[in-house]
Amino acid sequence: MRNSRYRYSRLVMIIGSIVFAISAGVLLVDPFAFVSYIGLTSNESVVWSFRLTGVLLVALATHMATTSRNAGDPAFRRAALVMILVSIGLAVLTYLAPGTATTGRWVFVGIGAGFAALYMITLPIKSIGYKEEQPTSA
């Protein structure tokens, strides 16, 4: 949105949707590589779960891209607050996942924590060029 108080947070959400879309593509095309990258033991059940997660990430990435571009400020703010919880949740669950702690796992823990931090930093920032809405006189 052109005149949005949350211009920087909207950019964070667009970048997040791109990251989720790339992750979804990897999960759909080669879930075995992703599973080993984050240090999990690979079996059919785990691979199926990660493929399913890939499909869900396609939906989430699309929703994030649409929300960041088209939602009004109040709806966007609520979505960004949910994304803080989602990012923290993904970071914690990736950290706590069984298996060996690989560099790939730490990369995804960092990405999740980084997005949560970016949302928390950018949400309170008033965008440059934002025009306060003036009350209309009756």
C-alpha positions in Angstrom: 0.0 0.0 0.0 1.4 3.3 -1.0 0.5 5.4 2.0 0.9 2.8 4.7 2.3 3.3 8.2 3.8 -0.3 7.9 5.8 0.2 4.7 8.9 -1.5 6.2 7.0 -4.4 7.8 5.3 -5.0 4.5 8.7 -5.3 2.8 9.7 -7.8 5.5 6.5 -9.8 4.7 7.2 -9.8 1.0 10.8 -11.0 1.6 9.3 -13.7 4.0 6.9 -14.8 1.3 9.8 -15.2 -1.1 11.8 -17.3 1.4 8.7 -19.4 2.1 8.1 -19.9 -1.6 11.7 -21.0 -2.2 11.4 -23.4 0.8 8.1 -24.8 -0.5 9.7 -25.4 -3.9 12.6 -27.3 -2.3 10.2 -29.3 -0.1 8.1 -30.3 -3.0 10.9 -31.1 -5.4 13.5 -32.8 -3.1 12.3 -33.2 0.5 15.1 -35.8 1.1 17.7 -33.1 0.7 15.9 -30.7 3.0 15.4 -33.4 5.7 19.1 -34.2 5.6 20.1 -30.5 5.5 18.5 -29.9 8.8 19.8 -33.1 10.3 16.7 -35.3 10.6 16.6 -39.0 9.9 14.9 -39.6 6.6 12.0 -42.1 6.3 8.8 -42.2 4.2 6.7 -40.6 7.0 9.1 -37.7 7.5 9.4 -37.1 3.8 5.6 -37.2 3.3 5.2 -34.7 6.2 7.7 -32.3 4.6 6.0 -32.5 1.2 2.7 -31.7 3.0 4.5 -28.8 4.7 5.7 -27.6 1.2 2.1 -27.4 0.0 1.1 -25.4 3.1 4.0 -23.1 2.6 2.8 -22.4 -1.0 -0.5 -21.2 0.5 1.2 -19.2 3.2 3.6 -17.6 0.8 0.8 -16.6 -1.4 -1.3 -15.3 1.5 1.7 -13.3 2.8 2.4 -11.7 -0.6 -1.3 -10.8 -1.0 -1.7 -9.4 2.5 1.5 -7.3 2.3 0.3 -5.6 -0.9 -3.5 -5.4 -0.5 -4.5 -5.5 3.2 -5.4 -2.3 5.1 -3.1 -1.3 8.0 -5.2 -2.8 10.8 -5.5 -6.2 9.0 -1.8 -6.1 8.0 -0.8 -5.3 11.6 -2.7 -8.4 12.9 -1.1 -10.6 10.2 2.4 -9.3 11.1 1.8 -10.1 14.7 0.8 -13.6 13.8 3.9 -13.9 11.7 6.0 -13.0 14.7 4.5 -15.9 16.5 4.9 -18.2 13.5 8.6 -17.2 13.0 9.4 -17.7 16.6 7.5 -21.0 16.6 9.4 -22.3 13.5 12.7 -21.3 15.0 12.0 -23.0 18.3 10.6 -26.2 16.7 13.5 -26.4 14.2 16.0 -26.0 17.2 14.2 -28.7 19.2 13.8 -31.2 16.3 15.3 -34.6 16.9 18.5 -35.5 15.0 21.8 -33.9 14.7 22.3 -30.1 14.9 23.7 -29.3 11.4 24.7 -26.0 9.9 21.4 -26.1 7.9 19.4 -26.4 11.1 21.2 -23.4 12.5 20.5 -21.5 9.3 16.8 -22.1 9.6 16.8 -21.3 13.3 18.5 -18.0 12.4 16.1 -17.2 9.6 13.0 -17.8 11.8 14.5 -15.7 14.6 15.6 -13.0 12.2 12.2 -12.6 10.7 10.6 -12.4 14.1 13.1 -9.7 15.1 12.6 -7.8 11.8 8.8 -7.7 12.4 9.3 -6.6 16.0 11.7 -3.8 14.9 9.8 -2.6 11.9 6.2 -2.6 13.2 6.7 0.3 15.6 8.5 2.4 13.0 6.5 5.1 11.3 7.2 5.0 7.6 8.8 8.1 6.0 6.3 9.9 3.9 3.3 8.5 5.8 0.5 11.0 5.9 -1.7 11.0 9.0 -5.3 10.7 8.1 -7.1 13.9 9.0 -10.5 13.7 10.6 -13.2 14.8 8.2 -15.4 17.6 9.4 -19.1 17.2 9.1 
